[in-house]
Amino acid sequence: MSLHLLARPHHPAAPASGMVWKMLFDRQQGLLHRWVSPGFAPALAELGLRRDALPNLSHISQLVRQRTGWTLLLTGAPVTETTYYAALRRRELPVVSRLRSFSEFDQPPGGPDLFADLFGRVPLLLEPGYATALQELGAAWELATTPAAVALLRRFARATFERGLLAAEGGRPQFYGGQLLTSARYLHAAAAADATTYQPLAGAVRHLSQPAPAEAALTAVGPEVYFVAETWADITAAVQQLRQELVKMQRQAIAGHGLPFAAVPTEPTSRSRALAARIPGLWQAK
């Protein structure tokens, strides 16, 4: 998609839109100052995302294209899952151009809006490791050919790109999941979670593949387990594990039978206990 198609994006023009943007921007900046990487604020500045002005979508689209090779696809409403993941595979990120109103301030109906997409995803595209992992997730969608496989991919995406954390060894945990970056509700839930709910990302696919009633957890304030990666490369590796599991599910479906998944121990592993020890006080943050 060429950039000239982005030259006249749909954009809220009412003065109230500027106030909504400013309030959302200020709230998340105030909440996130302890929980995002030091590079997040510079990325906002590079993109020209400011509290006192609605974003210049044409400028942002051109900058992202030049810096990353990705194209922003502006849409008036959220696209279908198939369209979304196919776009990611092509290094294209759908961005909803509609900004929520005051009446929708905390919970925009119908999915993400301009703030959720632009503030919560686009700055991270400037991180090559994140962009690579996101593209790999888009490619994995082609392997989700059964309802069970689609459900697994959805759980994985929510546990990582929506609610995932990044914590280098010995470092402070940082939020990279889009819902954590843009929603006070989800941010507070993650910050208030017990330390035992934080698990290494390496075990995410195995955990999410359990035939447990995990679908109900998707509507909860936060997932029962928060998965923590040490590097962006860990996220790409987890997506590769997801691909392997989806291929396995494909083969099982073709064979006409399903094999039970191995149960995951309910007791914390030594690695998860070590991870919890590295992040004391996280669940006390507000």
N, C-alpha and C positions, 0 to 999 in steps of 0.2 A: 504494500500500500504506500503510495507516494505521499510526501508531506503536504503537498498542496491541498489534499483532501481535508487536512486538519486546519486549514486557514480560517474557516468560518465555523468554529464549534458552537454548539448550543451552550449558552452560558447564562446563568441567572443574572438579571440586570437590576432587580429591585434593590433599593437601599437595604432592605431587611436581610438580603443575602449576605451583604458585607458584614453585617453584625453577627449573623449566625456563624460565618467563617471565623471571624475574630474570636468569638466566644469558644468555639470548638478548639481553635488553635491554642488559645491561652490555657484552656483547661488541660489539654493533653501535654503541653509543654511543662506545665506546673507539676503534673503527675509523673512525667517520664524522666525528669532530670537525673534520677538515680538509676534508672532501669534500661537505658539505651546506650549503645556504644558511643564513644566520643566522636565518632565520625558522622553521627546522625544529624547533629545540628549544622555542621558544615555542608552536608548534602542538601539540607533544606535551603540554606543560603545560596548554594550554587544553582539550585533550581529556581530561585527567586520566590520561594514560598515564604510569605510574610503574614504577620497577624493583621496588618492594617490595609491589606489590598487583596482583592480576589485574584486568583492565579491567572497568569497569562499563559493559556494553554498552548498557543502556537509556539511561543518561545520555549516552553518546557519540552514540547514534542521534538523540536529541532535539536535542543541540547541533548536530550536523551538519545536521539538517533546518532548524533555525532560522537557522544561519549561511550555508548554501549553497543550500537548497532541494532538496538531494539526500536520498534515502532509502537507508539501509543495509538490505540484504536478507540476513538471517542464514540460512545454510544449513548442514546437517550435513556436507556434502561438496561438492567443487567441482562447479559446474553445467556443462552442455554449452556449447560455444562459442556456439551459436545463442541460448541463454537468456542467456548472459553479455552478448553484444553488444546484444541487444534491450533488456536492462536498462539498459545504459549510455545507449542512445538516449533512454530515458525519465528519465534523471538518477537512476538507481538503481544502487547499487554492491553486487554480491554479496560477502558476507564469510563465509568459512568459520569456523564457531564452534568447531571442534575444534582443540585445541592439541596439537602433537606431543609424544611421550613422550621420555624420555632416550635410548632406543634409536634414535630417529629424529632425533636432535638436529641433525645436519648435513644430512640429506637426507630430508625427510618424503615418504613414498610417496604416490603418487596425486595429486600437485599441491599447491597452496598450503594453508596452515593458518591459524589465527587470527593468529599473529604475522606471517606474510608479508603477509596482507591488511590487518591493522589498523595495523601499524607502517609498512609499505611503501607504502600507498596512501591511507589515510584522512587523515593529516595534510596531504597535498598537495591534497586537495579544498578546503581552506581557501584555496588559491591560485586565484582565479577563472580565470586563464589556463589552468592545468592542467585544471581541471574542464571548461572549454569544449572543450579539445582532446580530452579523454577522451570527452565526449559525441559529438563529431564522428566519432571513431573508431568508436563504436557504430553511428552512422548509416551509415558506410561499409560495414559488414558486409552490408547488403542488396544491395550491388552485386557482392559476391563470389559469382557464380553459376556459376563453373566451378572445377574442381580447381586450375587454375593460378592463378586469381584468389584463391582461399582461401589457397593457399600464399604468395602475395605479401603478403596482408594479415597472415598469421602472421609472416612475416619482418619486416615493418614494425613490428608491435607489439613484437616481441622487441628490435628494434634501437632502439626509442624508449622505450616505456612500461616495458620490462623492463630495458634496459641503456643508456639514453640519458644524456647529460651536458648541462649547461647552463653556458655560459661567456659572460658579458657581455664586451664588448670591453675588453681590458686587465685583466679580472678572473680570479680563480682558478676553475678548473672545479669544478662542483658536480654531484653525482650526484642524479638524480631517478628513474632507472629502479628499479622495485620490487625486482628481483633484486639490484641493487647496494646498495640500502638495507638489505636483510634477510639477505643471504648473504655470509659471509666469503669463500667460494670465489670468487664472481663479483666481489666488491669487489677482492680481491687481483689477480685476472686483469686487471681494468680498470686498476688502478694500476700494474701491471707491464708493460703493453703499450707497445710502441715508439711514440714520438710520431707517426710517419708513419701509424699506423693511425687517428688521429683526423682525421675529415673533417667539413666543414660539413654540417649537416642538409639544406641546400637540394638536395644531390645524392643524398639517400638513396633516393628512389623510383627514379631512373634506375639507380643501382647495384644495388638489390635486384631490379630487373626483368630483369636479365641472365639469359640461359638457362644460367647456370653451375651447377655442382653445389652450390648453396647449402643444400639441405636437410640435408646432412651436417653443416654448420656449426652447426645448431641444437642438436646434442647435445654440442658442444664446450664447454669451460669458458667461453669468451667468443667473441663474434663476431669475424670477421677485421677488421672495421672498426667503430669506435665513432663514432657520429654526434653532433655537438655543435651545439646550438642556442644562439643568443644571447639569445633571449627566449621566453616562453611563446607569444607570437603566432607565432613561427617554427614551433612545433610544429603549431599549427592550420593554418598555411599548408602544411606538409608533408602533413598529412592531406588537405587539399584536392587537392594534387598526386596523392596516392594515389587519391582518388576519380576523378580524370580518367583515370588509368591503368586503373582497374577498368572504367570505362565503355568505354574503348578496347578492352579485352579482351573485354567483352561483345559489342561490335559485330563484332569479329573472329570470335568463336565463332558468331555468327548467320550471318555471311557464309560460314562453313565453311572458312576458311583462316586461317593465322596469319602475321603479318609479323615478320621478324627485328628484334630490338631493336638499336639502335645500340650499338656497343662503347664501353665506358668506358675512357679512357686509363689505362694502368697506372702511368704516371709521376705523381708528385704534382703537382697544379695549384699555381699561384702562391698561390691562396687557402688551400689546405690547408697549404702550407709556412708561410704567415704564421700560420695557426692553431697549427701545431706550435711555432713560435717563441714564441707567447704563453704556452705551457704547459710550459716547460722543467722537468724534474725530476719530472713527473707519473709517468712510468714507473718512477721510482726509489722511489716511496713504497711502504710496506708496511703 
